[in-house]
Amino acid sequence: MSSENGTGSGGGEQAQPEQLALIRETVRKARTPRAKPRTWRGAELAAELPVARVLVDKGVLHLDRSFDYAVPAELDADAQPGVRVRVRFGAGRHRVREGRREGGGLIDGFLIERLAESDYSGPLAALAQVVSPEPVLGPELLALTRAVADRYAGSLADVLQLAVPPRSARAEQQNSPAPLPAPQPPEPGSWTRYERGAAFLEALASGAAPRAVWNALPGPQWSEEIARAVAAALASGRGALVVVPDGRAAARVDTALTALLGRGRHAVLTADAGPEKRYREWLAVRRGSVRAVVGTRAAMFAPVQHLGLVALWDDGDDSHSEPHAPQPHAREVLLLRAAQDGCGFLLGGVACTVEAAQLVQSGWARPIAAVREQVRAAAPLVRTVGDGDLARDEAARAARLPTLAWQVAREGLRHGPVLVQVPRRGYVPRMACAQCRAPARCRHCSGPLEARDGGALWCGWCGREEGSWHCPECGSFRLRAQVVGARRTAEELGRAFPAVPVRTSGREHVLDTVPGTPALVVSTPGAEPVAEGGYAAALLLDGWAMLGRADLRAGEDALRRWIAAAALVRPQSAGGTVAVVAEATARPVQALVRWDPVGHAVRELSERAELGFPPVSRMAAVSGPMEAPAEFLRSVELPPEAELLGPVLLPVTAPGRPRRAAGPPPGEQWERMLVRVPPGRGAALAAALKAAQAARTARGGGGEPVRVRIDPPDIG
């Protein structure tokens, strides 16, 4: 070769060893004959594009790639990109590193590409079956799922299980309706209450891609406002996707869209619909019959064609975080979709998360909010009840509720229903001293004690049983419930107001709406029903329980839950009043009184930036049995800027208690380590962790099991 290529004997620069290795590999590939299969075990193969590239349904990371198979002639017509197939994995396939072969059973997969030849020189196994000729995995969805897998250091097969619903043959046999023409641009409606609200709709209707963080006013109009944003995107000839926390919110947006645009223009994707109906709706979206989707978490992957808007309501809700691997968050997935498709983005809620504030502060999105006069006109009056009031009110100590709360409830019942928010359901309480109300703490780890199993005391952190307890403050041996569940609260209120009906709404039975007649509605956070005409008053009980959690997001989450409940109360001009039982000087309580969730989020963001906590930095959590996280991280080629934090012990699930999501098995002691990197290095961190996990699974485990999660939601 000439000296211009760096390998000759002239005066050129000598080639480096890695350059020589690259040249040799290129020459070797050029001389290696490519596989051009024509027959396989006597069967005729496809005349054109006889090679199929398949993604197999193997969630292990060291197999997170595609494999080439030969296409038999009888499957040529159906074996198109995007269809479901079945292949014999391990029998005659290529790319088996180090000569290892896994079993040769039939497994599911997706055909992603047809090729004229393979880059593998050996014989190829043939496709065993085309499960369905329906192409369900398009190039846009494939690119999105690959980006999500890389973002969360997960397997593409795991993400595809979340993105593509299970097949229903009956649904595939039904024809989807013909698409309807684009509607006319909608009127701004109640969007005129916000600065830049009407301009946002105009930009969507004109085909632009505006990005906004929307701080919604209290009241039920938010579902209609989302419907108008969807209608504006449809008017431009594009599609729209709306993700909400639960089925009740999806039903409200569904009702608003039907009232605004009529039936047949949108699909609803929720688990309540059932597998067949949900798959039928999903197929209608993929086929282009429907260009608007409203759904819960799984709808974030809906294959909307020519996407013009992605919208997310209440991004701080825990329901937006997928519990299955690799545990993506709907907000991050929609941000990836907005960047990939170049579409509009709308993040809305009555509260404001720190992540939403960062989007505005970085300039990526513009704020949409109402002026302060409009906020004060729409919000209820918020009154606080702190520890000082409880100390002066001896009757409130015995009755659990201070006098102010009773007065607010009694006055509210004269005009309509009263909402009572309780931090937890059922009867299982945390305990406190009956004399001085000091929290009962574990002697081993200072965790909170809970009453379980017929009165036995267990630590909520380390899981140990507390045999005997006495108060370190006053010496008393008597305990009382510090947090009373929703059912117990309903019984107490029923005895206090015997002539008033009491309704409960919680995990077992969630109410959607309640009449506007006087009643007490006891609810856990997130399960509050909507009252006809709004609630006359609301009581937010045991606020310290949410503020006292050992969690980075404790204050933000408490404010979000309070403000979501208070938003259901009538405006102050109509007599709406909210009483919050919490320390009046706490920052979230003050933000609730001022109705200023954005200001609270901005201040939280500033403090996290000083401390280097998410979302300013990127973090990963590695958890496992004792010493396992540290051993695993020693095998990871972390970025030079990475900082290791920990290890810390994880709470032990007490015997007989259900296992927490992604937590240790009951009775086992696990620990967790955190890895923190500065902004811009999150992709390098995810890639390093994924490579180490892949090498570990290729060795068959390589020690104690560990779990890796990017951006854990429960940083203490």
C-alpha positions in Angstrom: 0.0 0.0 0.0 1.2 3.6 -0.6 2.7 5.8 2.0 -0.4 8.0 1.8 -2.2 5.4 3.7 0.4 5.4 6.4 1.7 1.8 5.8 4.4 2.2 3.1 8.1 2.6 3.5 8.3 6.2 2.4 8.4 9.3 4.5 4.8 8.9 5.6 3.7 8.6 9.2 3.9 5.1 10.6 0.6 3.4 11.2 -0.5 2.9 14.8 -1.2 -0.7 16.0 -5.0 -0.1 16.2 -4.9 1.2 12.6 -3.1 -1.9 11.5 -5.7 -4.1 13.3 -8.5 -2.2 11.6 -6.9 -2.6 8.2 -6.4 -6.4 8.7 -10.0 -6.8 9.9 -11.3 -4.9 6.8 -9.2 -7.1 4.5 -10.4 -10.3 6.2 -14.0 -9.3 5.8 -13.5 -8.4 2.2 -12.0 -11.9 1.5 -14.7 -13.7 3.5 -17.5 -14.9 1.2 -20.9 -13.7 2.2 -23.7 -16.1 2.8 -26.1 -16.2 -0.1 -28.5 -19.0 0.9 -30.6 -20.6 -1.8 -31.8 -23.8 -0.1 -32.1 -25.0 3.5 -32.4 -28.7 4.2 -33.8 -29.1 0.7 -36.4 -26.3 1.0 -36.4 -23.5 -1.5 -35.6 -20.1 -0.2 -37.0 -16.7 -1.2 -35.6 -15.6 -4.6 -35.2 -12.0 -3.5 -33.9 -10.7 -0.1 -33.5 -14.3 1.3 -32.1 -13.1 4.6 -34.3 -11.9 7.5 -32.8 -9.9 10.4 -34.7 -10.8 13.5 -34.9 -9.4 17.1 -35.5 -12.4 19.4 -37.5 -12.2 22.6 -34.5 -12.7 24.9 -34.3 -10.1 27.6 -30.6 -10.9 28.6 -28.3 -8.1 27.7 -25.5 -10.0 26.1 -28.1 -11.1 23.4 -29.4 -7.6 22.9 -28.8 -7.5 19.1 -30.3 -8.9 15.9 -29.7 -12.3 14.3 -29.9 -13.3 10.6 -32.2 -16.2 9.4 -33.0 -17.5 6.0 -36.4 -16.9 4.5 -38.2 -20.0 3.1 -40.0 -19.4 -0.2 -43.4 -20.3 1.3 -43.0 -17.5 3.9 -41.7 -14.9 1.5 -45.0 -13.0 1.1 -45.8 -12.8 4.8 -42.2 -12.3 6.1 -42.2 -8.5 5.8 -40.5 -6.1 8.1 -42.3 -5.5 11.4 -44.2 -8.8 11.6 -44.1 -11.3 14.5 -42.1 -14.5 13.7 -40.9 -17.6 15.5 -37.4 -18.8 15.1 -35.3 -21.7 16.3 -32.8 -19.9 18.5 -29.4 -21.6 18.8 -29.7 -24.1 16.0 -27.6 -23.1 13.0 -27.7 -19.3 13.8 -24.6 -17.2 13.5 -22.9 -14.8 15.8 -22.5 -17.2 18.7 -19.5 -15.8 20.5 -16.8 -18.1 21.7 -18.5 -21.1 20.1 -21.3 -21.2 22.7 -24.8 -22.2 21.8 -27.9 -21.8 23.8 -30.8 -24.2 23.4 -32.6 -24.6 20.1 -36.2 -24.2 21.1 -38.7 -22.0 19.2 -38.9 -18.4 20.5 -40.8 -15.3 19.5 -39.3 -12.4 17.7 -39.8 -9.5 15.3 -38.6 -9.4 11.7 -37.0 -5.9 11.3 -35.3 -6.1 7.9 -35.0 -8.2 4.7 -31.5 -8.4 3.2 -30.0 -9.8 0.0 -27.1 -11.3 1.9 -25.8 -11.8 5.4 -22.5 -10.6 6.8 -22.1 -14.1 8.4 -20.2 -16.6 6.3 -21.7 -19.8 7.8 -25.1 -21.5 7.1 -28.2 -19.8 8.4 -31.2 -21.3 10.1 -34.6 -20.6 8.5 -37.6 -18.8 9.9 -39.8 -21.4 11.5 -43.1 -19.4 11.3 -44.6 -16.1 10.6 -47.0 -15.7 13.5 -49.1 -13.0 11.8 -48.7 -11.0 8.6 -49.7 -7.8 10.5 -46.6 -5.5 10.7 -46.7 -4.2 14.3 -43.1 -2.9 14.6 -42.4 0.0 12.4 -39.1 1.8 12.0 -40.2 4.8 14.2 -41.3 2.5 17.0 -38.1 0.5 16.7 -36.0 3.6 16.9 -37.9 4.8 19.9 -37.6 1.5 21.8 -33.9 1.3 21.1 -33.4 4.8 22.4 -35.4 4.0 25.6 -33.3 0.8 26.1 -30.1 2.7 25.8 -31.4 5.5 28.0 -32.2 3.1 30.8 -29.4 0.6 30.3 -31.9 -2.1 29.5 -32.7 -4.7 26.9 -34.5 -3.9 23.7 -36.6 -7.1 24.1 -37.8 -5.9 27.5 -38.8 -2.5 26.0 -40.6 -4.1 23.1 -42.7 -6.1 25.6 -43.9 -2.8 27.0 -44.4 -1.1 23.6 -46.2 -3.8 21.6 -49.3 -5.3 23.2 -49.9 -9.1 23.1 -51.5 -10.3 19.9 -55.2 -11.0 19.5 -56.0 -12.9 16.3 -59.7 -11.9 16.4 -58.7 -8.2 16.6 -56.3 -8.5 13.7 -59.1 -10.0 11.5 -61.3 -7.0 12.0 -60.9 -4.1 9.6 -60.2 -0.7 11.1 -62.5 2.2 10.2 -61.5 4.7 7.5 -59.7 7.8 8.8 -61.8 10.9 9.2 -60.7 14.2 7.6 -58.9 16.8 9.7 -61.2 18.9 11.9 -61.3 22.7 11.9 -59.0 24.5 14.3 -60.7 24.8 17.7 -61.5 28.0 19.5 -59.2 28.9 22.4 -61.9 28.4 25.0 -60.6 28.5 28.5 -57.0 28.6 27.2 -57.4 32.4 27.2 -57.1 32.3 31.0 -53.3 31.7 30.5 -50.6 33.8 29.1 -49.4 32.3 25.8 -52.3 29.8 26.0 -54.1 30.8 22.8 -50.7 31.3 21.0 -49.8 27.7 21.9 -53.0 26.4 20.2 -52.4 28.6 17.1 -48.9 27.3 16.7 -50.1 23.7 16.9 -52.9 24.3 14.4 -50.4 25.9 12.0 -48.2 22.9 11.9 -45.5 24.2 14.2 -43.9 22.2 17.1 -44.2 24.4 20.3 -42.9 23.0 23.6 -44.5 24.2 26.8 -44.8 23.4 30.6 -48.3 24.2 31.6 -49.3 25.1 35.2 -53.0 24.5 35.1 -55.5 26.4 37.2 -57.6 24.5 39.8 -60.9 23.1 38.6 -62.2 20.6 36.1 -61.4 22.5 32.9 -58.0 20.9 32.4 -59.5 17.9 30.5 -61.3 20.2 28.1 -58.1 22.3 27.6 -56.1 19.1 26.7 -58.9 18.2 24.3 -58.5 21.5 22.5 -54.7 21.0 22.3 -55.3 17.6 20.6 -57.9 19.2 18.3 -55.4 21.8 17.2 -52.8 19.2 16.4 -55.4 17.2 14.4 -56.4 20.3 12.5 -52.9 20.6 11.2 -53.2 17.1 9.6 -51.0 15.5 12.3 -51.5 13.1 15.2 -51.6 13.6 19.0 -50.8 11.5 22.0 -51.9 12.2 25.6 -50.7 10.2 28.6 -52.5 10.5 31.9 -51.9 8.8 35.3 -55.0 6.6 35.6 -58.1 5.4 33.9 -60.3 8.0 35.6 -58.2 10.8 34.1 -58.3 9.0 30.7 -62.1 8.8 30.9 -62.3 12.6 31.5 -60.1 13.4 28.6 -62.1 10.9 26.5 -65.4 12.6 27.4 -63.9 16.0 26.6 -62.6 14.9 23.2 -65.9 13.2 22.3 -67.8 16.4 23.2 -65.4 18.5 21.1 -64.7 16.4 18.0 -67.3 13.6 18.1 -66.6 9.9 18.0 -64.2 8.0 15.8 -61.3 10.5 16.0 -59.4 9.1 18.9 -58.6 5.9 20.7 -58.4 5.1 24.4 -55.6 2.8 25.5 -56.1 1.7 29.1 -55.8 -1.7 30.9 -59.5 -1.4 31.9 -60.5 -2.1 28.2 -59.3 -5.7 28.2 -56.6 -7.3 26.0 -58.7 -7.7 22.8 -60.3 -4.3 22.8 -57.0 -2.6 23.7 -55.2 -4.4 20.9 -58.0 -3.5 18.4 -57.7 0.2 19.3 -53.9 -0.1 19.1 -54.1 -1.6 15.6 -56.4 1.2 14.5 -53.7 3.7 15.6 -50.9 1.8 13.8 -52.9 1.4 10.6 -53.6 5.2 10.6 -57.3 4.9 11.0 -57.1 7.0 14.2 -54.6 9.8 14.7 -55.2 10.7 18.4 -54.6 8.5 21.5 -55.5 9.0 25.1 -54.2 6.5 27.6 -52.3 5.5 30.7 -48.6 4.7 31.0 -48.4 2.0 28.3 -49.8 4.4 25.7 -46.5 6.3 25.7 -45.3 3.9 23.0 -48.5 4.2 20.9 -47.6 4.2 17.2 -49.3 7.4 16.2 -48.5 8.3 12.6 -47.2 11.8 11.7 -47.1 12.8 15.3 -47.7 16.5 16.0 -48.1 16.6 19.8 -47.2 14.6 22.8 -48.8 15.7 26.1 -48.4 14.4 29.7 -50.6 15.3 32.6 -49.3 15.3 36.2 -45.8 14.0 35.5 -45.1 13.7 39.3 -47.6 10.8 39.7 -46.0 7.5 40.6 -48.1 5.8 38.0 -46.0 7.2 35.2 -43.0 5.2 36.3 -43.1 1.7 34.7 -42.4 -1.0 37.3 -41.1 -3.6 34.8 -37.6 -3.5 33.4 -36.0 -1.3 32.4 -38.5 0.9 34.3 -38.8 3.9 32.0 -40.7 7.0 33.0 -43.4 8.3 30.7 -42.0 11.9 30.8 -38.6 10.8 29.6 -40.1 8.6 26.8 -42.3 11.5 25.6 -39.2 13.8 25.6 -37.4 11.2 23.4 -40.5 11.1 21.1 -40.6 14.9 20.8 -36.9 15.0 19.9 -37.2 12.0 17.5 -40.3 13.1 15.7 -39.8 16.9 15.9 -43.3 17.3 17.4 -44.9 19.6 19.9 -44.6 18.9 23.6 -47.0 19.8 26.5 -46.3 18.9 30.1 -49.2 19.9 32.3 -50.5 19.7 35.9 -51.9 21.8 38.7 -48.6 21.1 40.5 -45.0 21.4 39.1 -42.2 19.0 39.4 -38.5 19.8 39.6 -38.0 18.2 36.2 -40.7 20.5 34.6 -39.0 23.5 36.2 -35.7 22.4 34.7 -37.2 22.2 31.2 -38.3 25.8 31.5 -35.1 27.0 33.1 -33.0 25.4 30.4 -35.0 27.2 27.7 -36.1 23.9 26.1 -39.8 24.7 26.9 -41.8 27.8 27.5 -44.0 28.3 30.5 -47.8 28.6 30.2 -49.4 30.0 33.4 -52.1 32.4 34.5 -51.5 35.8 36.1 -51.7 36.0 39.9 -55.1 37.6 39.9 -56.5 34.7 37.9 -54.9 32.2 40.2 -56.3 33.9 43.3 -59.8 34.0 41.7 -59.7 30.2 40.9 -58.0 28.8 44.1 -59.7 28.1 47.4 -58.7 29.7 50.7 -56.0 27.6 52.4 -55.7 27.7 56.2 -53.0 26.0 58.2 -53.0 24.1 61.5 -49.5 23.5 62.9 -48.0 21.9 65.9 -48.4 25.1 67.9 -52.2 25.0 67.4 -52.2 21.4 68.5 -50.2 22.1 71.6 -52.7 24.8 72.7 -55.7 22.7 71.8 -55.9 19.8 74.4 -59.2 18.6 72.9 -57.6 18.2 69.5 -54.9 16.0 71.0 -57.5 13.4 72.1 -59.7 13.8 69.1 -56.9 13.9 66.6 -58.3 16.9 64.7 -57.8 20.5 65.9 -60.7 22.8 66.4 -60.0 24.7 63.2 -60.4 21.5 61.2 -63.7 20.7 62.8 -65.0 24.2 62.2 -64.0 24.0 58.5 -65.7 20.6 58.1 -68.9 21.7 59.9 -69.2 24.9 57.9 -68.5 23.1 54.7 -71.2 20.5 55.3 -73.8 23.2 55.3 -73.1 23.9 51.6 -71.9 20.7 50.1 -69.5 17.7 50.3 -66.3 17.9 52.3 -63.2 16.0 51.2 -60.9 14.4 53.9 -57.5 13.3 52.6 -55.7 10.7 54.7 -52.1 9.7 53.8 -52.8 6.0 54.0 -55.6 3.4 53.7 -56.8 0.8 56.2 -56.0 0.5 59.8 -52.3 -0.3 60.0 -50.8 2.8 61.8 -47.4 4.1 62.8 -47.1 4.6 66.5 -46.4 7.5 68.8 -46.2 8.0 72.6 -49.8 8.4 73.9 -48.6 11.0 76.4 -46.2 13.3 74.6 -46.8 12.2 71.0 -43.1 11.6 70.3 -42.8 9.2 67.3 -42.0 5.6 68.3 -38.6 4.7 66.9 -36.7 1.4 66.5 -33.8 0.9 68.9 -31.6 -0.6 66.2 -32.0 1.8 63.2 -34.3 4.6 64.5 -36.9 3.7 61.9 -40.6 4.2 62.5 -42.5 1.5 64.4 -45.7 0.1 62.9 -48.4 -2.1 64.5 -48.9 -5.4 62.7 -50.0 -8.9 63.3 -52.4 -8.4 66.2 -50.5 -5.6 67.9 -46.9 -6.6 67.4 -44.5 -3.8 66.7 -42.3 -4.0 63.6 -39.7 -1.5 62.3 -40.7 -0.1 58.9 -37.0 0.3 57.9 -35.0 -2.7 59.1 -38.0 -5.1 59.6 -37.0 -6.1 63.2 -39.7 -6.9 65.7 -39.7 -4.6 68.7 -40.4 -6.7 71.8 -40.8 -3.9 74.4 -40.8 -0.1 74.0 -40.8 3.0 76.2 -40.7 6.6 75.3 -37.2 8.1 75.6 -38.8 11.6 76.1 -41.2 11.1 78.9 -40.8 7.4 79.9 -44.3 6.4 79.1 -45.1 2.8 77.9 -48.4 3.6 76.2 -48.6 4.0 72.4 -51.3 5.4 70.1 -51.8 5.5 66.4 -49.8 8.3 64.8 -51.3 7.9 61.3 -54.8 6.6 61.2 -55.9 4.9 58.0 -58.8 6.0 55.8 -61.3 3.4 57.0 -60.6 4.2 60.7 -60.9 7.9 59.9 -64.2 7.3 58.2 -65.5 5.5 61.3 -64.4 8.3 63.6 -66.0 11.0 61.4 -69.2 9.0 61.1 -69.5 9.0 64.9 -68.7 12.7 65.1 -71.3 13.6 62.3 -74.0 10.9 62.7 -76.5 12.6 60.4 -74.0 13.0 57.5 -73.2 10.2 55.0 -69.6 9.1 54.9 -68.0 7.7 51.7 -64.5 6.3 51.3 -62.4 6.1 48.2 -59.1 4.1 48.1 -57.2 1.3 46.5 -60.0 -1.3 46.9 -62.8 0.9 45.7 -62.0 4.2 43.9 -64.9 6.6 43.4 -65.0 8.6 40.2 -67.6 11.2 41.2 -69.8 12.1 44.2 -73.0 14.1 44.3 -72.9 17.8 45.3 -75.0 17.1 48.4 -73.5 17.3 51.9 -71.3 14.3 52.7 -67.9 13.4 54.1 -65.6 11.9 51.5 -62.6 10.2 53.0 -59.9 9.4 50.4 -56.2 8.4 50.1 -54.0 10.6 47.9 -54.7 10.1 44.2 -58.1 8.5 44.7 -60.1 11.7 45.4 -63.4 11.7 43.4 -64.7 14.7 41.6 -67.7 16.4 43.3 -70.5 17.9 41.3 -70.0 21.6 41.6 -66.8 21.1 43.6 -66.2 20.4 47.2 -67.2 23.0 49.8 -64.2 22.3 51.9 -61.2 19.9 52.3 -59.2 18.6 55.2 -55.7 17.5 54.6 -54.8 15.4 57.6 -51.5 14.1 59.0 -49.4 16.3 56.8 -46.2 15.5 58.8 -46.4 11.9 57.6 -45.8 12.9 54.0 -43.3 15.7 54.9 -41.3 13.4 57.2 -40.4 10.7 54.7 -36.7 10.1 54.2 -36.9 10.9 50.5 -35.5 13.6 48.3 -38.9 14.2 46.8 -40.9 14.2 50.1 -41.7 17.9 50.0 -42.4 18.0 46.3 -44.7 15.0 46.5 -46.6 16.2 49.6 -47.3 19.5 47.8 -48.4 17.8 44.7 -50.8 15.6 46.6 -52.2 18.5 48.6 -52.6 20.8 45.7 -54.3 18.0 43.6 -56.9 17.6 46.4 -57.3 21.3 47.0 -57.9 21.9 43.2 -61.2 20.0 43.6 -62.5 22.6 46.1 -64.6 25.5 45.0 -62.9 28.9 44.6 -62.6 31.2 47.5 -65.2 33.5 46.1 -67.7 30.6 46.3 -66.7 29.8 49.9 -64.2 27.0 49.2 -61.8 26.4 52.2 -58.9 24.0 52.7 -57.4 23.2 56.1 -54.0 21.5 56.1 -52.8 19.8 59.3 -49.0 20.3 59.1 -46.3 22.5 60.3 -47.3 26.0 59.0 -43.7 27.1 58.4 -42.8 24.1 56.2 -41.9 25.2 52.7 -44.5 23.0 50.9 -47.2 24.3 53.3 -46.4 27.9 52.5 -46.4 27.1 48.8 -49.8 25.6 49.1 -51.1 28.7 51.0 -49.7 31.0 48.2 -50.8 28.5 45.5 -47.3 28.7 44.1 -46.1 25.3 43.0 -43.8 26.7 40.3 -41.9 28.8 42.9 -41.5 25.8 45.1 -40.2 23.7 42.2 -37.7 26.5 41.1 -36.3 26.7 44.7 -36.0 22.9 44.9 -34.2 22.9 41.6 -31.7 25.5 42.8 -30.9 23.6 46.0 -30.5 20.3 44.1 -28.1 22.0 41.7 -26.0 23.1 44.7 -26.0 19.5 46.1 -25.6 17.8 42.8 -28.8 15.8 43.0 -31.1 14.9 40.1 -32.4 16.2 37.7 -29.3 18.4 37.6 -27.1 15.4 37.7 -27.7 11.8 36.5 -27.8 8.9 38.9 -27.9 5.2 38.8 -28.8 2.9 41.7 -27.2 -0.6 42.0 -28.8 -2.8 44.6 -28.2 -6.4 45.7 -27.2 -8.6 48.6 -24.4 -7.4 50.9 -21.2 -6.6 49.1 -22.7 -7.4 45.7 -23.2 -3.8 44.5 -19.6 -2.9 45.3 -18.3 -6.0 43.6 -20.3 -5.3 40.5 -19.2 -1.6 40.3 -15.6 -2.7 40.4 -16.2 -4.4 37.0 -17.7 -1.3 35.4 -15.7 1.1 33.3 -17.3 4.2 34.8 -16.8 7.7 33.3 -13.9 9.5 35.0 -16.3 12.0 36.5 -18.4 9.3 38.2 -18.9 9.6 42.0 -19.8 6.6 44.1 -22.2 7.1 47.1 -22.9 4.5 49.7 -23.5 1.7 50.3 -26.6 2.1 52.5 -28.9 -0.6 53.8 -32.3 -1.1 52.2 -35.4 -1.6 54.3 -36.1 -5.3 55.0 -39.5 -6.5 54.1 -41.0 -8.0 57.2 -42.1 -11.6 57.1 -45.6 -12.0 55.9 -45.6 -8.6 54.1 -45.9 -8.3 50.3 -42.6 -7.7 48.4 -42.1 -4.2 47.3 -41.6 -3.5 43.6 -37.9 -4.1 42.6 -37.1 -4.6 46.3 -35.3 -7.4 48.1 -37.0 -10.6 48.9 -38.8 -10.7 52.3 -36.4 -11.2 55.2 -33.2 -10.6 53.1 -30.8 -7.7 53.8 -29.8 -5.8 50.7 -27.8 -2.7 50.2 -27.7 0.0 47.6 -24.9 2.1 46.0 -25.5 5.3 43.9 -23.4 6.4 41.0 -23.6 10.1 40.2 -22.3 11.8 37.0 -22.5 15.5 35.9 -24.9 16.7 33.2 -24.1 15.3 29.8 -22.5 12.1 31.0 -25.7 10.2 31.6 -25.5 8.3 28.3 -21.9 7.2 29.0 -22.9 6.0 32.5 -25.9 4.0 31.1 -23.6 2.5 28.4 -21.0 1.4 30.9 -23.5 -0.2 33.2 -25.2 -2.0 30.3 -21.9 -3.3 29.1 -21.0 -4.6 32.5 -24.4 -6.3 33.0 -24.1 -7.9 29.5 -20.7 -9.3 30.3 -22.1 -10.5 33.6 -25.1 -12.3 32.1 -22.8 -13.8 29.4 -20.9 -15.5 32.2 -24.1 -17.0 33.6 -24.6 -14.5 36.4 -21.1 -14.1 37.7 -22.0 -13.9 41.5 -24.8 -12.4 43.6 -27.7 -10.9 41.7 -27.7 -7.1 41.3 -30.3 -4.7 40.0 -29.5 -1.5 38.1 -31.9 1.4 37.7 -31.2 4.7 36.0 -32.7 7.7 37.7 -34.2 5.9 40.8 -37.3 7.8 42.0 -36.6 7.1 45.7 -33.3 8.8 46.5 -33.2 9.4 50.2 
